[in-house]
């Protein structure tokens, strides 16, 4: 059994892996566990990819960006650096202190530790991007509603929110429970939306806290977006449920009331 060394934040193992690669070239593997599929590993070097290694959907996403871009969950700046090199004005946000420091050392001019909800008043952008399964940052469906509302406050009226996600309905569900582990998972058959998962990261005995993540199917995203005053379109779809979406505010739109929202979501999931 892996033991948690003190009280570590959920992203602490990834932060240590990013630091190891940036400072020493040590390509540490981060173990990723969740309550949907098998345990996986992701190496620190993945976050330092250059533009030549981007996937098709990433290139499409960056091509859609306006002059002023807010990159949420920017990691070590892979996308921010490319946009900055193209002449965009980029604000790069991340919750991981090591990632923010690394972004600054790599040349991201405006790298900040924090979240969308902590931006100073008056910040306005043409594009907000949430990439690398960017919907995960919302954590839950109600969290997505809050995220969309916050994004609307920092976007120009004609601005766009660009995010990618994965429709888990296209993937086989495999129990992630393993003997001897201490991941506290929710009930297997509860009332959660199927894309509301629990995650945990670890590097050796460096184990982070369990945290929620959201994967959302495109139909449900369209419903939640519409009720919040957005119109959504899928820009790209690929294998294993992956897709890229763009959301724009509907001119003169008024968000639906809560009762209507719940009914719409239920209909979308039926």
BALOBA-1460 file (C-alpha; in Angstrom, 3 decimals):
// residues 270
<rec num="1" residu="x" x="0.000" y="0.000" z="0.000"/>
<rec num="2" residu="x" x="1.227" y="3.467" z="-0.862"/>
<rec num="3" residu="x" x="1.271" y="5.793" z="2.127"/>
<rec num="4" residu="x" x="0.513" y="9.488" z="1.952"/>
<rec num="5" residu="x" x="3.476" y="11.491" z="3.235"/>
<rec num="6" residu="x" x="1.781" y="14.252" z="5.204"/>
<rec num="7" residu="x" x="-1.116" y="16.278" z="3.792"/>
<rec num="8" residu="x" x="-0.385" y="16.670" z="0.092"/>
<rec num="9" residu="x" x="-2.527" y="18.573" z="-2.367"/>
<rec num="10" residu="x" x="-4.122" y="16.618" z="-5.211"/>
<rec num="11" residu="x" x="-1.702" y="17.973" z="-7.830"/>
<rec num="12" residu="x" x="1.460" y="17.729" z="-5.734"/>
<rec num="13" residu="x" x="2.764" y="14.507" z="-7.379"/>
<rec num="14" residu="x" x="2.452" y="16.066" z="-10.828"/>
<rec num="15" residu="x" x="4.200" y="19.199" z="-9.608"/>
<rec num="16" residu="x" x="7.153" y="17.124" z="-8.417"/>
<rec num="17" residu="x" x="7.324" y="15.291" z="-11.765"/>
<rec num="18" residu="x" x="7.298" y="18.572" z="-13.709"/>
<rec num="19" residu="x" x="10.057" y="19.922" z="-11.489"/>
<rec num="20" residu="x" x="12.139" y="16.760" z="-11.931"/>
<rec num="21" residu="x" x="11.987" y="17.011" z="-15.718"/>
<rec num="22" residu="x" x="12.556" y="20.762" z="-15.894"/>
<rec num="23" residu="x" x="15.405" y="20.886" z="-13.401"/>
<rec num="24" residu="x" x="17.180" y="17.563" z="-13.979"/>
<rec num="25" residu="x" x="15.804" y="16.031" z="-17.155"/>
<rec num="26" residu="x" x="14.435" y="13.167" z="-15.079"/>
<rec num="27" residu="x" x="11.339" y="11.795" z="-16.834"/>
<rec num="28" residu="x" x="9.276" y="10.672" z="-13.855"/>
<rec num="29" residu="x" x="6.100" y="8.638" z="-14.379"/>
<rec num="30" residu="x" x="2.971" y="9.842" z="-12.572"/>
<rec num="31" residu="x" x="0.502" y="7.094" z="-11.701"/>
<rec num="32" residu="x" x="-3.093" y="8.114" z="-12.429"/>
<rec num="33" residu="x" x="-5.929" y="6.228" z="-10.746"/>
<rec num="34" residu="x" x="-9.660" y="6.823" z="-11.133"/>
<rec num="35" residu="x" x="-12.968" y="5.094" z="-10.574"/>
<rec num="36" residu="x" x="-13.720" y="4.523" z="-14.258"/>
<rec num="37" residu="x" x="-10.858" y="2.680" z="-15.919"/>
<rec num="38" residu="x" x="-7.508" y="1.071" z="-15.424"/>
<rec num="39" residu="x" x="-4.586" y="2.709" z="-13.649"/>
<rec num="40" residu="x" x="-2.402" y="4.588" z="-16.129"/>
<rec num="41" residu="x" x="0.911" y="6.422" z="-16.182"/>
<rec num="42" residu="x" x="1.823" y="9.768" z="-17.687"/>
<rec num="43" residu="x" x="5.392" y="11.036" z="-17.873"/>
<rec num="44" residu="x" x="6.491" y="14.542" z="-16.987"/>
<rec num="45" residu="x" x="8.043" y="15.023" z="-20.435"/>
<rec num="46" residu="x" x="4.577" y="14.913" z="-22.031"/>
<rec num="47" residu="x" x="3.769" y="18.371" z="-20.688"/>
<rec num="48" residu="x" x="6.876" y="19.853" z="-22.333"/>
<rec num="49" residu="x" x="5.866" y="18.896" z="-25.878"/>
<rec num="50" residu="x" x="6.633" y="21.321" z="-28.701"/>
<rec num="51" residu="x" x="4.203" y="22.358" z="-31.417"/>
<rec num="52" residu="x" x="5.494" y="19.648" z="-33.733"/>
<rec num="53" residu="x" x="4.169" y="17.022" z="-31.324"/>
<rec num="54" residu="x" x="0.677" y="18.532" z="-30.949"/>
<rec num="55" residu="x" x="-2.323" y="16.480" z="-32.009"/>
<rec num="56" residu="x" x="-4.699" y="17.685" z="-34.723"/>
<rec num="57" residu="x" x="-7.311" y="18.961" z="-32.273"/>
<rec num="58" residu="x" x="-4.700" y="21.056" z="-30.443"/>
<rec num="59" residu="x" x="-3.664" y="22.787" z="-33.660"/>
<rec num="60" residu="x" x="-7.311" y="23.476" z="-34.487"/>
<rec num="61" residu="x" x="-7.924" y="24.909" z="-31.019"/>
<rec num="62" residu="x" x="-4.970" y="27.278" z="-31.222"/>
<rec num="63" residu="x" x="-5.953" y="28.397" z="-34.721"/>
<rec num="64" residu="x" x="-9.295" y="29.598" z="-33.319"/>
<rec num="65" residu="x" x="-7.773" y="31.952" z="-30.738"/>
<rec num="66" residu="x" x="-8.230" y="35.716" z="-30.872"/>
<rec num="67" residu="x" x="-5.623" y="38.365" z="-29.960"/>
<rec num="68" residu="x" x="-6.074" y="38.096" z="-26.176"/>
<rec num="69" residu="x" x="-6.140" y="34.579" z="-24.745"/>
<rec num="70" residu="x" x="-6.752" y="33.210" z="-21.269"/>
<rec num="71" residu="x" x="-5.198" y="29.736" z="-20.987"/>
<rec num="72" residu="x" x="-6.707" y="27.952" z="-17.971"/>
<rec num="73" residu="x" x="-4.851" y="24.910" z="-16.691"/>
<rec num="74" residu="x" x="-1.848" y="25.950" z="-18.751"/>
<rec num="75" residu="x" x="0.576" y="23.406" z="-17.260"/>
<rec num="76" residu="x" x="4.138" y="24.366" z="-18.114"/>
<rec num="77" residu="x" x="3.047" y="26.567" z="-21.012"/>
<rec num="78" residu="x" x="3.112" y="24.280" z="-24.057"/>
<rec num="79" residu="x" x="0.154" y="26.033" z="-25.683"/>
<rec num="80" residu="x" x="0.797" y="29.461" z="-24.168"/>
<rec num="81" residu="x" x="4.311" y="29.605" z="-25.611"/>
<rec num="82" residu="x" x="3.100" y="28.765" z="-29.120"/>
<rec num="83" residu="x" x="0.360" y="31.395" z="-28.960"/>
<rec num="84" residu="x" x="2.746" y="33.956" z="-27.523"/>
<rec num="85" residu="x" x="5.175" y="33.223" z="-30.346"/>
<rec num="86" residu="x" x="2.403" y="33.951" z="-32.839"/>
<rec num="87" residu="x" x="1.816" y="37.367" z="-31.342"/>
<rec num="88" residu="x" x="-1.120" y="36.647" z="-29.049"/>
<rec num="89" residu="x" x="-1.330" y="38.303" z="-25.638"/>
<rec num="90" residu="x" x="-1.632" y="35.325" z="-23.273"/>
<rec num="91" residu="x" x="-2.495" y="35.016" z="-19.600"/>
<rec num="92" residu="x" x="-1.630" y="31.498" z="-18.422"/>
<rec num="93" residu="x" x="-3.257" y="30.179" z="-15.243"/>
<rec num="94" residu="x" x="-2.442" y="27.039" z="-13.304"/>
<rec num="95" residu="x" x="-3.019" y="25.757" z="-9.770"/>
<rec num="96" residu="x" x="0.348" y="23.985" z="-9.521"/>
<rec num="97" residu="x" x="3.037" y="26.302" z="-8.083"/>
<rec num="98" residu="x" x="5.856" y="24.378" z="-9.774"/>
<rec num="99" residu="x" x="4.110" y="24.683" z="-13.148"/>
<rec num="100" residu="x" x="3.711" y="28.448" z="-12.810"/>
<rec num="101" residu="x" x="7.350" y="28.922" z="-11.861"/>
<rec num="102" residu="x" x="8.450" y="26.704" z="-14.767"/>
<rec num="103" residu="x" x="6.242" y="28.661" z="-17.193"/>
<rec num="104" residu="x" x="7.933" y="31.874" z="-16.141"/>
<rec num="105" residu="x" x="11.385" y="30.329" z="-16.544"/>
<rec num="106" residu="x" x="10.414" y="29.058" z="-19.999"/>
<rec num="107" residu="x" x="9.397" y="32.549" z="-21.094"/>
<rec num="108" residu="x" x="5.635" y="32.801" z="-20.572"/>
<rec num="109" residu="x" x="5.259" y="36.528" z="-19.975"/>
<rec num="110" residu="x" x="2.057" y="36.446" z="-17.906"/>
<rec num="111" residu="x" x="1.944" y="33.237" z="-15.881"/>
<rec num="112" residu="x" x="-0.183" y="33.233" z="-12.732"/>
<rec num="113" residu="x" x="-1.032" y="30.776" z="-9.992"/>
<rec num="114" residu="x" x="-4.772" y="30.600" z="-9.473"/>
<rec num="115" residu="x" x="-8.151" y="29.956" z="-11.052"/>
<rec num="116" residu="x" x="-10.618" y="31.713" z="-13.309"/>
<rec num="117" residu="x" x="-12.565" y="32.790" z="-10.243"/>
<rec num="118" residu="x" x="-9.555" y="34.682" z="-8.883"/>
<rec num="119" residu="x" x="-8.863" y="36.915" z="-11.881"/>
<rec num="120" residu="x" x="-8.716" y="40.584" z="-11.048"/>
<rec num="121" residu="x" x="-11.767" y="42.653" z="-12.035"/>
<rec num="122" residu="x" x="-11.645" y="44.116" z="-15.505"/>
<rec num="123" residu="x" x="-9.736" y="41.246" z="-17.118"/>
<rec num="124" residu="x" x="-11.149" y="40.778" z="-20.635"/>
<rec num="125" residu="x" x="-10.161" y="38.276" z="-23.320"/>
<rec num="126" residu="x" x="-11.163" y="37.333" z="-26.844"/>
<rec num="127" residu="x" x="-10.674" y="33.623" z="-26.184"/>
<rec num="128" residu="x" x="-10.625" y="31.349" z="-23.151"/>
<rec num="129" residu="x" x="-9.055" y="27.930" z="-23.707"/>
<rec num="130" residu="x" x="-9.414" y="24.832" z="-21.547"/>
<rec num="131" residu="x" x="-7.359" y="22.104" z="-23.192"/>
<rec num="132" residu="x" x="-6.135" y="18.573" z="-22.456"/>
<rec num="133" residu="x" x="-9.578" y="17.319" z="-21.421"/>
<rec num="134" residu="x" x="-10.184" y="20.834" z="-20.194"/>
<rec num="135" residu="x" x="-13.682" y="20.078" z="-18.943"/>
<rec num="136" residu="x" x="-12.061" y="18.193" z="-16.052"/>
<rec num="137" residu="x" x="-11.385" y="21.448" z="-14.220"/>
<rec num="138" residu="x" x="-15.141" y="21.953" z="-13.704"/>
<rec num="139" residu="x" x="-15.188" y="18.811" z="-11.472"/>
<rec num="140" residu="x" x="-19.002" y="18.334" z="-11.599"/>
<rec num="141" residu="x" x="-21.992" y="19.373" z="-13.692"/>
<rec num="142" residu="x" x="-22.913" y="22.187" z="-11.246"/>
<rec num="143" residu="x" x="-19.233" y="23.158" z="-11.354"/>
<rec num="144" residu="x" x="-19.481" y="23.424" z="-15.137"/>
<rec num="145" residu="x" x="-22.393" y="25.829" z="-14.789"/>
<rec num="146" residu="x" x="-20.316" y="27.997" z="-12.458"/>
<rec num="147" residu="x" x="-17.341" y="27.823" z="-14.800"/>
<rec num="148" residu="x" x="-19.399" y="28.917" z="-17.797"/>
<rec num="149" residu="x" x="-20.877" y="31.804" z="-15.826"/>
<rec num="150" residu="x" x="-17.400" y="32.943" z="-14.755"/>
<rec num="151" residu="x" x="-16.027" y="32.631" z="-18.305"/>
<rec num="152" residu="x" x="-18.817" y="34.866" z="-19.569"/>
<rec num="153" residu="x" x="-17.592" y="37.676" z="-17.301"/>
<rec num="154" residu="x" x="-14.081" y="37.748" z="-18.811"/>
<rec num="155" residu="x" x="-14.960" y="37.312" z="-22.489"/>
<rec num="156" residu="x" x="-15.673" y="39.999" z="-25.041"/>
<rec num="157" residu="x" x="-19.284" y="39.774" z="-26.309"/>
<rec num="158" residu="x" x="-18.097" y="38.033" z="-29.480"/>
<rec num="159" residu="x" x="-15.444" y="35.988" z="-27.672"/>
<rec num="160" residu="x" x="-15.202" y="32.209" z="-27.530"/>
<rec num="161" residu="x" x="-14.587" y="29.503" z="-24.968"/>
<rec num="162" residu="x" x="-12.729" y="26.543" z="-26.478"/>
<rec num="163" residu="x" x="-12.470" y="23.253" z="-24.605"/>
<rec num="164" residu="x" x="-12.026" y="19.564" z="-25.221"/>
<rec num="165" residu="x" x="-13.429" y="16.572" z="-23.410"/>
<rec num="166" residu="x" x="-14.121" y="12.851" z="-23.745"/>
<rec num="167" residu="x" x="-17.484" y="11.136" z="-24.073"/>
<rec num="168" residu="x" x="-17.030" y="8.201" z="-21.712"/>
<rec num="169" residu="x" x="-19.970" y="6.401" z="-23.275"/>
<rec num="170" residu="x" x="-17.593" y="5.470" z="-26.108"/>
<rec num="171" residu="x" x="-15.168" y="3.782" z="-23.716"/>
<rec num="172" residu="x" x="-15.515" y="0.464" z="-21.849"/>
<rec num="173" residu="x" x="-15.960" y="0.884" z="-18.107"/>
<rec num="174" residu="x" x="-13.502" y="-1.164" z="-16.069"/>
<rec num="175" residu="x" x="-13.443" y="-1.164" z="-12.296"/>
<rec num="176" residu="x" x="-10.349" y="0.572" z="-10.966"/>
<rec num="177" residu="x" x="-10.554" y="-1.000" z="-7.515"/>
<rec num="178" residu="x" x="-7.346" y="-2.737" z="-6.542"/>
<rec num="179" residu="x" x="-6.517" y="-4.649" z="-3.360"/>
<rec num="180" residu="x" x="-4.384" y="-2.685" z="-0.937"/>
<rec num="181" residu="x" x="-5.132" y="0.784" z="-2.264"/>
<rec num="182" residu="x" x="-6.552" y="3.666" z="-0.259"/>
<rec num="183" residu="x" x="-8.447" y="5.568" z="-2.945"/>
<rec num="184" residu="x" x="-11.794" y="6.532" z="-1.448"/>
<rec num="185" residu="x" x="-14.211" y="6.062" z="-4.315"/>
<rec num="186" residu="x" x="-17.852" y="6.972" z="-4.398"/>
<rec num="187" residu="x" x="-20.595" y="4.333" z="-4.569"/>
<rec num="188" residu="x" x="-20.509" y="2.421" z="-7.841"/>
<rec num="189" residu="x" x="-24.229" y="2.915" z="-8.451"/>
<rec num="190" residu="x" x="-25.082" y="6.364" z="-7.145"/>
<rec num="191" residu="x" x="-26.785" y="9.379" z="-8.664"/>
<rec num="192" residu="x" x="-23.675" y="10.952" z="-10.125"/>
<rec num="193" residu="x" x="-23.547" y="11.872" z="-13.797"/>
<rec num="194" residu="x" x="-21.431" y="9.161" z="-15.421"/>
<rec num="195" residu="x" x="-18.677" y="11.641" z="-16.293"/>
<rec num="196" residu="x" x="-18.164" y="12.826" z="-12.712"/>
<rec num="197" residu="x" x="-15.114" y="10.833" z="-11.642"/>
<rec num="198" residu="x" x="-12.672" y="10.656" z="-8.753"/>
<rec num="199" residu="x" x="-8.930" y="10.835" z="-9.489"/>
<rec num="200" residu="x" x="-5.718" y="10.366" z="-7.543"/>
<rec num="201" residu="x" x="-2.113" y="10.993" z="-8.596"/>
<rec num="202" residu="x" x="1.025" y="9.460" z="-7.148"/>
<rec num="203" residu="x" x="4.767" y="9.247" z="-7.723"/>
<rec num="204" residu="x" x="6.182" y="6.358" z="-5.704"/>
<rec num="205" residu="x" x="5.133" y="6.961" z="-2.109"/>
<rec num="206" residu="x" x="4.257" y="10.583" z="-2.914"/>
<rec num="207" residu="x" x="0.458" y="10.285" z="-3.008"/>
<rec num="208" residu="x" x="-1.943" y="13.156" z="-3.550"/>
<rec num="209" residu="x" x="-5.450" y="13.602" z="-2.226"/>
<rec num="210" residu="x" x="-8.436" y="12.269" z="-4.158"/>
<rec num="211" residu="x" x="-10.112" y="14.957" z="-6.267"/>
<rec num="212" residu="x" x="-13.116" y="15.231" z="-8.631"/>
<rec num="213" residu="x" x="-12.880" y="15.621" z="-12.413"/>
<rec num="214" residu="x" x="-15.554" y="16.062" z="-15.083"/>
<rec num="215" residu="x" x="-15.726" y="14.398" z="-18.488"/>
<rec num="216" residu="x" x="-18.809" y="15.508" z="-20.406"/>
<rec num="217" residu="x" x="-20.489" y="14.159" z="-23.509"/>
<rec num="218" residu="x" x="-21.179" y="16.722" z="-26.259"/>
<rec num="219" residu="x" x="-24.976" y="16.493" z="-25.973"/>
<rec num="220" residu="x" x="-24.948" y="17.291" z="-22.267"/>
<rec num="221" residu="x" x="-22.404" y="20.071" z="-22.823"/>
<rec num="222" residu="x" x="-24.707" y="21.596" z="-25.437"/>
<rec num="223" residu="x" x="-27.649" y="21.487" z="-23.002"/>
<rec num="224" residu="x" x="-25.688" y="23.024" z="-20.124"/>
<rec num="225" residu="x" x="-24.241" y="25.647" z="-22.464"/>
<rec num="226" residu="x" x="-27.633" y="26.583" z="-23.917"/>
<rec num="227" residu="x" x="-29.230" y="27.010" z="-20.527"/>
<rec num="228" residu="x" x="-26.374" y="29.308" z="-19.532"/>
<rec num="229" residu="x" x="-26.813" y="31.522" z="-22.602"/>
<rec num="230" residu="x" x="-24.204" y="29.926" z="-24.875"/>
<rec num="231" residu="x" x="-24.338" y="28.263" z="-28.261"/>
<rec num="232" residu="x" x="-22.002" y="25.321" z="-28.775"/>
<rec num="233" residu="x" x="-20.492" y="23.692" z="-31.830"/>
<rec num="234" residu="x" x="-18.165" y="20.718" z="-32.158"/>
<rec num="235" residu="x" x="-15.029" y="21.710" z="-34.079"/>
<rec num="236" residu="x" x="-13.412" y="18.273" z="-34.128"/>
<rec num="237" residu="x" x="-14.247" y="14.749" z="-33.058"/>
<rec num="238" residu="x" x="-11.933" y="11.778" z="-32.937"/>
<rec num="239" residu="x" x="-11.545" y="8.244" z="-31.660"/>
<rec num="240" residu="x" x="-12.401" y="7.082" z="-28.144"/>
<rec num="241" residu="x" x="-14.954" y="9.820" z="-27.576"/>
<rec num="242" residu="x" x="-12.534" y="12.749" z="-27.843"/>
<rec num="243" residu="x" x="-13.901" y="16.040" z="-29.180"/>
<rec num="244" residu="x" x="-13.174" y="19.759" z="-29.306"/>
<rec num="245" residu="x" x="-15.949" y="22.332" z="-28.821"/>
<rec num="246" residu="x" x="-16.335" y="26.079" z="-29.187"/>
<rec num="247" residu="x" x="-18.870" y="28.033" z="-27.141"/>
<rec num="248" residu="x" x="-20.005" y="31.586" z="-27.895"/>
<rec num="249" residu="x" x="-22.452" y="33.748" z="-26.004"/>
<rec num="250" residu="x" x="-25.884" y="34.056" z="-27.610"/>
<rec num="251" residu="x" x="-26.634" y="37.717" z="-28.322"/>
<rec num="252" residu="x" x="-29.319" y="38.985" z="-25.962"/>
<rec num="253" residu="x" x="-29.584" y="35.574" z="-24.287"/>
<rec num="254" residu="x" x="-31.049" y="35.054" z="-20.843"/>
<rec num="255" residu="x" x="-30.075" y="31.864" z="-18.941"/>
<rec num="256" residu="x" x="-32.932" y="29.406" z="-18.426"/>
<rec num="257" residu="x" x="-34.388" y="29.011" z="-14.952"/>
<rec num="258" residu="x" x="-33.137" y="26.198" z="-12.747"/>
<rec num="259" residu="x" x="-36.291" y="24.096" z="-13.104"/>
<rec num="260" residu="x" x="-36.103" y="24.172" z="-16.872"/>
<rec num="261" residu="x" x="-32.412" y="23.352" z="-16.741"/>
<rec num="262" residu="x" x="-32.893" y="20.137" z="-14.777"/>
<rec num="263" residu="x" x="-35.562" y="18.950" z="-17.186"/>
<rec num="264" residu="x" x="-33.386" y="19.695" z="-20.201"/>
<rec num="265" residu="x" x="-30.452" y="17.782" z="-18.754"/>
<rec num="266" residu="x" x="-32.628" y="14.798" z="-17.910"/>
<rec num="267" residu="x" x="-33.925" y="14.798" z="-21.481"/>
<rec num="268" residu="x" x="-30.393" y="14.976" z="-22.880"/>
<rec num="269" residu="x" x="-29.264" y="11.998" z="-20.838"/>
<rec num="270" residu="x" x="-32.289" y="9.852" z="-21.653"/>
